[in-house]
Amino acid sequence: MRRLLFLRMFICACSQKLGEGRKQIIPLDQVPPAVMKAAQERLPEVKFDSALKTPDGLYEVRGKTKTGKIQEAEVNAAGEVVLVE
């Protein structure tokens, strides 16, 4: 009985730690204003429609151009663009 309880606790602890390293979907209205401003300035032709927050604190803001090309800007919380894809 104790082994079963220990096994359940171990599995729960491991599954929680696995989820910690994932990106989180963030509604656009909850993305910091400095992040959105930086992304819009860097990619003015893009209409942003989704955002993710990475475990290291970066925001990935994604959207499409008028021609349908998907573009993404990675921006830190201070509003500095780190990467554009």
C-alpha positions in Angstrom: 0.0 0.0 0.0 2.8 2.4 0.9 4.6 1.6 -2.4 1.5 2.4 -4.4 1.0 5.7 -2.6 4.7 6.6 -3.1 4.4 5.7 -6.8 1.4 7.9 -7.3 3.1 10.8 -5.6 6.2 10.3 -7.7 4.2 10.2 -11.0 2.3 13.4 -10.0 5.5 15.2 -9.1 7.2 14.2 -12.4 4.2 15.2 -14.5 4.1 18.7 -12.9 7.8 19.3 -13.6 7.3 18.3 -17.3 4.7 21.0 -17.8 7.0 23.7 -16.4 9.2 23.8 -19.5 6.3 24.5 -22.0 5.3 27.6 -23.7 2.0 29.1 -22.5 -0.6 30.6 -24.7 -1.3 34.2 -23.7 -4.3 36.3 -24.9 -3.1 39.3 -26.8 -4.8 41.7 -24.3 -2.5 40.2 -21.6 0.7 40.7 -23.5 2.7 43.6 -22.0 2.2 46.9 -23.9 6.0 47.2 -24.4 6.1 43.8 -26.1 3.2 44.6 -28.5 4.6 48.0 -29.3 8.1 46.5 -30.2 6.5 43.8 -32.3 4.3 46.2 -34.2 7.2 48.6 -34.8 9.4 45.8 -36.1 6.7 44.2 -38.2 4.2 47.0 -39.1 2.7 45.0 -42.0 1.6 42.1 -39.7 -1.7 41.7 -38.0 -0.9 39.8 -34.8 -3.4 37.1 -33.7 -1.6 35.0 -31.1 1.1 35.1 -28.5 3.1 32.6 -26.4 5.2 33.1 -23.3 8.3 30.9 -23.2 9.8 29.5 -20.0 12.7 31.9 -20.2 10.4 34.9 -20.1 10.3 35.8 -23.9 7.1 36.5 -25.7 6.5 35.0 -29.2 4.0 37.2 -31.0 2.6 35.8 -34.3 0.5 37.1 -37.1 0.0 37.2 -40.9 0.8 39.8 -43.5 -1.8 40.8 -46.1 -0.4 38.2 -48.4 -0.9 35.4 -45.8 2.7 35.0 -44.8 3.1 34.0 -41.1 5.6 36.1 -39.2 6.8 36.0 -35.6 8.7 38.3 -33.3 10.3 37.2 -30.1 10.4 40.0 -27.6 11.6 40.2 -24.1 9.5 41.8 -21.3 11.5 45.1 -21.6 10.3 45.5 -25.2 13.5 44.5 -27.0 13.1 42.4 -30.1 15.3 39.3 -29.9 14.4 37.5 -33.1 12.2 37.9 -36.1 11.1 34.9 -38.2 
